[in-house]
Amino acid sequence: MSNILMRVDGSCYPNPGTMGIGVVIYKDDKLIKKISQYAGQGTNNIAEYKALICGLEEIKNMTIDHVKVYCDSQLVVKQLNKQFKVKDKKILPLFLTVQKLSSGLNGKILFIWNGRENNSLADGLAKKAVLTEEIRRRKSSAKDLVVQKEEKCYIVKNPKKKETHFVDLDLKTCDCLDFKKKAKKLKIPCKHIFATQLFEKMKKNMGNLKIIDRKMKILITSQMVNSQVWEKTLFEMNKTLNLNLELFFLKENNQKNIEFSISDIEIIIGHLEDEKAYFEAKSLKLIQIPFAGVDKINFEHYKKRSNVYLCNVHANKHAVAEHTMSLIFALSKMIIRNDNDLRKGVWHGFPMREPTIQLYGKKLGIVGLGSIGWEVAKIGYALGMKVFAIKRNIGMENHGKKNILEFLGTQKDLKTVIKISDFIVLSVPLTDNTKGLISEKELNLMQAKYLINVSRGEVIDEKALYLALKNRRLAGAAVDVWYQYPNKERKDVLPSKYDFHHLSNVLMSPHIAGYTDEALKENMKAIFENIVRVYRGEEPVNQINLSIGY
């Protein structure tokens, strides 16, 4: 004869909704059975009864002395122990089934109420069954949806219902009602997110297939890395696909070097200053700028060829965001000053009653919530900072970012973000609209605040920034982008005509935020992915809007 201990639980989400059952059976203190099973649609109490029936079916043919059944529903236990009468017509047949199975056992059975905290294994199995079924349904529905990739989000359409929803796959958020009211609470993707994941998986699988053999000629004018590195890296990336690519290099940007092949060139990595050569490139489909900044490019030059894509890359976003946060840490913790002075035996900090700044709880303002700004926002949020941001346009793809942001506005809200923030990060592109965006007027609003610029020098008025620092209106600034750069004639040059290098409240770095070991690789990977798209006849990503200059 044996003793059986059974723990059962039924889970339902919502109530009424999808039912799952969990059953755990012990025989003489040894675990012999675990059951996690979908049980249809119904209420919590119906799920509890179905779990009981499932468990009793498992033990009905066993030779048993005693059976103890633990259930976390007081109502069900009291009904089975005949303390309450069953009045629900849906539950009555389930109650009678349990009674029949119980009477058929050759041992005594005892129904015991036990709180959920003591029934965690059965509870977990029941919840797992609910989640598994909810995921199965959404995956099944996702197959009927149509997905379109935009620059920063996915547009998911249902052809049958004529519905459109927006998905941010990085955040795994969707604007649909199911995600907001059900899937998010269950911590599972909605069908639209599943559809975008399926879309990306199919794209990846397609990418692993061999593509039709045709020769594509690519001209590389960029000096980002030398020609040997370009050849080696693109060759390695092309090993799987084995595209028929022919590379040409241009050391001096003039027509004579490329006359022999320019008419057949389909992609230029870098850009052409020679307008005549540009128009002789009759087969040209893509001009790929190998970095994010495009402020040195003559857009009027490219507007004359509407059939040619002009694209940049944003693959260095992690590198620039890391550098940005490094500058914020260096400012707030006074790392440079403390290091320099301690080497001279001068102590700051506790002995001098000079505390550093704690970032947790401080307000971080981001002017330009593009790819870099968003990475900075995520890091700031992870540190416990309150993040306020503005961007040029707020599309549907940005609504999910409000989980991290305290505020998201447009350029008209610049002063609001400046006034409320302790640290202000500039990460906008340099365009006609952003040149001089931060003038003396904006700097006057930054009294006792910290300014970090990783965009372009000309976004801030040069003289106004110098005076704001010199006169200590700004508590401090960290600048990675400048007003004067070295060239062939002058290799050693100060970054400004003003004496920033004599100021103690400014941190200076030589435009290196995006120049890391991995950023170069990521940039080249993004370039290669656009090459593949054009080779297949698809549109490349990160297209530049010529009318606004970015």
Secondary structure, DSSP 8 states (H G I E B T S, - for coil): -EEEEEEEEEEEETTTEEEEEEEEEEETTEEEEEEEEEEEEE-HHHHHHHHHHHHHHHHTTS-EEEEEEEES-HHHHHHHTTSS----TTTHHHHHHHHHHHHTSSSEEEEEE--GGG-HHHHHHHHHHHHHHHHHHHHHHHTT-EEEE-SSSEEEEETTTTEEEEEETTTTEE-SHHIIIIIHHHT---HHHHHHHHHHHHHHHHHTS-----EEEEEE---SS-HHHHHHHHHHHTTTT--EEEEEE-SS-SGGGTTTTGGGEEEEES----HHHHHH-TT--EEE-SSS--TTS-HHHHHT-TTSEEE---TTHHHHHHHHHHHHHHHHTTHHHHHHHHTTT---SGGGT------TT-EEEEE--SHHHHHHHHHHHHTT-EEEEE-S---GGGGGGGGTEEEEE-GGGHHHHHHH-SEEEE-----TTTTT-B-HHHHHTTTT-EEEE-S-GGGB-HHHHHHHHHTTSSSEEEESS-S----SS-SS--S-SS-GGG-TTEEE--S-TT--HHHHHHHHHHHHHHHHHHHHT---SSB--TTTT-
